[in-house]
């Protein structure tokens, strides 16, 4: 089973080569090109949990990645989750597992009269 990358990671890949601005929760701003070249700072490592938000170029709105997401949301392509028929079958199998067996934990045995 292959796992796909999340939307933020895909967006970062699309933003490579463009100028981005990152604001941290501490209020610090980092602005520069995502091209891998060294400029004024030798290295900048930003922990993901410290990022408040990122400003990326508007032209990335038209990236092919978002067109695929729109198609998936509208139902034109298959989603990665369990389909409705399969989940219904799994749910019915789980409910049927307890039938015919002696009562388990938390179940009061029937009173005979």
N, C-alpha and C positions, 0 to 999 in steps of 0.2 A: 504494500500500500504506500503510495507516495504522498508526502505531505507538501502542501503548497506554502509559499511564504505569505505572511500577513500583508495587509494593505500598507501599513507604515513602512515596512522594509522595501516593498516594491516602489513606493513613492520616493524613498531615498535613492534607490537605483536610478529612477527616472530623473532625479534632480542632479545627478552627477554632471559636472561641466557647467552648471548654472550657479548664480549667486544666491545664497540662502542666508537668512538671519535666524539665529537661535536665541531665544530668551530663556534663561534659567530661572528656577524658583527663587533664587537669591537676588534676582533683578539684573544680573549681568547679561550683556548682549554680545553675541559673537556674530560677525558678518563676514562672509567671504565666499570665494568660489569653491565648489566641491570638485576639484580637479586633481587632487593628490599632490599638487606642487607646494613646496615650502615657501612661505612669504615671511612676514614679520615674526610670527611665532613658529618655533621649530615644530612642536607637536601640540595638538589640542585633543584631549580625550574628554568626552562629555558622557557622563553616565545617563542612561535613558530615563531613569526615575527622577532625575534632577531637571529635566526639560519641562518648561511650562508650555511653550508652543514654538512652532517653526513657521517662518514665512518663506514660502517657495514661489517661484515665478508663476504668473497667471497662465502662461502658455502651457503649463502642465495639465490644465483642465482638459485639454484635448488629447491627452496621451492615450494610446491604444489600450492601456491597462483599464482605464475607466470605461471605455466602450465595451470591453468584455464584462465588466462588473454590471453595467446597465443591462446587458443582455441576460445575465444570470438572474438579476433581480426581477426582470420582466418575465422570466420563465422560459426563455428561448433555448437555454442550455441546461444540461443536467447539473443538479447541485451535488455536493459531496456528502450530504447527510443520508440517513436511512430513509428510504421512500415510505410513503404512507402504508402501502400494502404490507411491507415487511414489518413495520413497527406494530401494525394491528395483529399480525400473526404471532409475533414475539410476545405481545401482551397477553393474547389469549392462551398461549402455551404456558406462560408464567402463572396465570390464574388457574389453569386446569391442573397444575402440578400438585396442589394440595387436596384434590378430591379423592375420596376413597381411602385415605390414609387415616391413622389414628390422630386425634387432635395433638397439635404441637404446643410449644410454649405460648402462654398467654391466652389459650383458648380454654374456656370452661367446658368440661365434659357434659354431655346431655344428662338430664335427670330422668331416671326411669320411674314411672308411676304404676 
